[in-house]
Amino acid sequence: MDTEAVEKVVRMPSVKRLPGYLCILRRFQMQGRELVSTTHLAEEIGLAPIVVRKDLEITGITGKPKVGYPVPELIEGIENFLGWNNATDAFLAGVGCLGSALMGYQGIRNNGLNIVAGFDNDPAKIGSTVHGRSILPLKKLPDLVRRMHVRIGILTVPADAAEEVAQMMISAGIKGIWNFTTVDLKTGPDIVVQKEDLSSGLAALSVKLKRAKEKKEEETES
């Protein structure tokens, strides 16, 4: 792997910020804007211009001094880099409240991920549809992964079932797992896992709200 490719892989903070740029750029495109400067993007997203410039470098799209970036070209560059220009099929295991919500979230599809079907062990859910997707018995997942060559699994099962279902996915050929459970999965080096820790996000929100309240009280007292 060449140096540029390695740099692209390891700069994950930049990768995680790209969807934010994409959202802003799509809004600009709808407004009819053809060019955007690094400074304007930085103001919109709340970062320093040098950070924005380095983030966008990984897409291979470069702006022109005193001119900026062509909005359509930059949108295409980000979508290509993220692989969002072509939808990737995925299976979801665990069709509870969170799983059902993810299946109905259009933003996932807009960003290149197509949840083909959901899987569950609950007889009341099996055979039904959620947001137009069929809910199938969990035991059918391995066979369908192999037959349909699906490579991404979304895990929204209860914590006590997470490891077992993850291993089922991996054994069937899943290469990437989007993990919404609280469990740190035990996987091999060839399996990519992205864990979404919702409790950490809630904790951060709670602390920020507490600090904002304390600051307001201090200002009132002074």
C-alpha positions, 0 to 999 in steps of 0.5 A, spaced: 500 500 500 502 506 498 503 512 502 497 516 500 493 510 501 495 509 508 494 516 510 487 516 507 486 509 512 489 512 518 485 519 518 479 517 521 477 523 524 477 526 517 473 520 514 468 521 520 467 529 518 466 528 511 458 526 511 457 533 515 461 536 509 456 532 504 450 535 508 452 542 507 454 541 500 448 538 498 444 544 501 449 549 497 447 545 491 440 546 492 441 553 492 444 553 486 451 555 488 457 552 484 463 554 488 464 554 495 471 556 499 474 553 505 473 559 509 465 558 508 465 551 509 469 552 515 464 557 518 458 552 516 461 546 520 465 550 526 472 548 524 479 551 522 480 552 515 486 548 515 482 542 518 477 543 513 482 543 507 486 537 510 479 533 511 478 534 503 485 532 501 483 525 502 478 525 497 483 527 491 479 533 490 483 540 490 480 547 490 483 553 487 486 559 491 481 565 491 476 561 487 474 555 492 471 548 490 466 546 485 460 544 489 458 538 484 465 536 483 466 536 491 460 532 492 462 527 487 469 526 490 466 525 497 461 520 495 466 516 491 471 516 497 465 514 502 463 509 497 456 512 497 455 513 490 453 506 489 448 502 494 451 497 498 446 491 501 446 490 508 442 485 513 439 487 520 439 482 526 434 484 531 428 488 529 426 491 536 425 499 536 432 501 534 432 496 529 425 498 526 427 505 526 434 504 522 430 500 517 426 506 516 431 511 516 432 514 509 438 517 511 442 510 511 439 509 504 441 516 501 448 515 504 449 508 500 447 503 505 441 499 503 438 494 508 435 489 504 431 485 510 431 484 517 432 478 521 429 476 528 427 470 533 420 473 535 415 469 532 410 475 532 415 479 527 417 473 523 413 474 516 411 481 517 414 487 514 417 493 516 418 499 512 417 495 506 422 490 508 421 483 510 422 480 517 425 473 516 427 468 521 434 469 524 436 462 522 435 463 515 441 469 515 447 465 514 444 462 508 441 468 505 448 472 506 452 466 502 446 466 496 446 474 496 453 475 497 451 481 503 458 483 506 455 488 511 451 486 518 447 491 522 447 488 529 441 491 534 440 485 538 439 484 545 446 484 549 446 477 551 445 475 544 450 480 540 456 475 540 452 469 538 449 473 532 455 476 530 459 470 530 453 467 525 454 473 521 462 472 520 461 465 519 456 466 513 461 471 510 459 478 513 466 482 513 463 489 516 459 489 522 455 496 524 454 494 532 449 498 536 449 493 542 453 495 548 458 489 547 465 489 545 465 483 539 470 478 539 472 478 531 478 477 527 483 482 524 479 481 517 473 483 520 471 491 520 467 493 526 464 500 527 461 500 534 456 506 536 456 507 543 449 511 544 450 511 552 457 515 551 453 520 547 448 521 552 453 521 557 456 527 553 450 530 552 448 530 560 454 533 562 454 539 557 447 540 559 449 540 566 455 545 565 451 550 561 446 550 567 451 551 572 454 557 567 447 560 567 446 560 574 453 563 575 452 568 571 445 570 574 448 570 581 454 575 579 
